[in-house]
């Protein structure tokens, strides 16, 4: 980070609790946002590679177009920067009880943007590419207390088995993604 001491962070959909030191954006003027804009209305008002980190907590499930939104996050984040996305897991009741939620995501939803793609081939509908740095799945407290959350997050085969067969019994709560921007 030449000529900068602190990383430049964009807090997308910051609401009333903007991340300290970040530039906050929100479409609601009654928030702590520094910039009022709606990500669904086109490009973010920032130059390419403006940020070291983009944080979007409980935003992606609300947008009109996930691909377009991720492309904007990719555009405004420098190469090697991090995009941090938090969203409800699709098996949690909160994913469906909020009528403003348009998307219901799994721990594999962002494979679409990985170099190897969703099905072993790069996606031809977007050029935005990310590398998975970390995916963390939070389960309901009962399952966490029994140690199942640990297994889902530390053993790939348990995560796949849970996501495919068990997630509507052993409910997921929250997904946290840390994605490295590849350019």
N, C-alpha and C positions, 0 to 999 in steps of 0.2 A: 504494500500500500504506500506508494510513493507520495510524499508531501501530505500525508494524512496520518493522524495519530489514532483516530477511532474509525471503525468500519462505518460505512454509510449504509443505513438500514431504511427500508421502505416498509411501513406497517400498513398493509392493505386492509380496508374495512376496520380501521382502528377503533371505531366506536368511541365511548367516553373514556376508555382506558388505554391510551396510546402508549406503546413501548417507550420508556424514557430514552431520549437521545435520537429517536427515529423520526423520520418524516412520515406523518400520518396522512392517509387519504381515506375518504369516505364520501358517500353520496349524500349523506345526511348532514346539513349544516349545524345541527345541534349536537355535534360530537367534538372531540378534541382534535379533529383533523386540521392539518396545516393547509391541505389542498382539497377542495371539494370537486370531486369528479366521480363519474359512474363508469366502472370498467366495462359495462355492457354497451356503452355508447362510443366505442372506438378506442384508439390508442391512448395510453396513459401519457400525461403531459411531461414526460421526461425523455432525455436523450438516451440513445443506446448505451449500454454498459455503465449506467449511472450509479448502480448500487452494488455493494458487496453481499448484501443479504436482502431477501424479500420474505416477509412474514405475512401469511394469510391464514388467520385463525378463524374458523367458522365462516368462511367466505365462499369457497369453491362449490359448495352444495347449493348456493343461491344464484350463481351466474347463469346467464342465458346459454353460453357456449364454453364448455370446459377447454376445448382445444384452443380456441382463440385467447382465452384467459391465460393459459399456460404459455402460449406463444408470446404474449405481452410480458409475463414474468421473465421469460427467457431473454427477450429483447432488452429489457432495462437492467438485467443483472450481468455483471462482468463475467468473462470466462473464468470458470473455477469457483464462482460465487455460489451461494446456497439459497435455495428456495425452500422455505419451511411452510408446510401445509398441514393444518389440523382440521379434521372433519369427523362427523359421527360415522361409525361403522354402519353399513346398511342393515345389519341385523338388530340394531338398537332402536327402541321405540322412538327416540328423539329424531331419528332420521326421517320418520314418516309423520310425526304428530305436528310438525311445523309446516303450515301450508305454503311457506315461502321457499321450502327446499325443493329444488328441481332435480337434483342428482343424488343417488344413493350409491356410495362407493365402497369398494373392497380394498384389501391390502395389496391387490394386484392391479388396481385401476390405472396406475401411472406407468405400467409396463409399456403402454402404447407409445411413450416418449423415450424409451430406452433404445440404445443403438441396435440391440438385437430384436427389438420390437415385441409385440404381444405374442406372436406365434412363430418366433424365430426369424422373422424378417423385419427390417425397418419399415415403419409406417410411411406410406407415400402421400398421406394427407397433411403432413406437417413436417417441417424441417427442424423444429425445436427438439433438442435432444438433452436428456438429463441422465445422470448416473445416480443410482440409489446409494446414498451414503448410510441411511438408517431408516428403517420403518419400525415403528413401535405401536403395538396394539394394546390398548387398555381394555380389560374385561371388567365385568361387574365385580364388585368387592368380594362376593362369595367365592367366585372362581379364582380371583387373585389370591385370596387367603388359602385356598387349597393347592396353590402352586401352579395352576394351569396357565396363568398369564406368563409365567417364566418359561414354561415349555413352548408355548406358542411363539414367543419372541426369540428363543435361543436354538430351536431345532426346526430347520426348514421343512422337514417332512411332517412334523406336527402341525406347523402353520398351514401347509397345504391341505392336510387331512381335515383340520378344523374348519378352514374356509370352505371346503367342498362339501363336508358332510355334517359337521357338528355346530356350526355357528348359530343356528336357530334354536339350539338346545342350550349350548354354552355361549350365551350372548356376548357379542362384542360391544364395547361402549364407544371408544374413540380411536381414531387413527392419527398418527403423527408421522409425517414424511419429511426427511431431509434429503433434498435432491440437489446434486451438483450440476451446475450449468456447463454443458459442453458446447463449444463453438469452434 
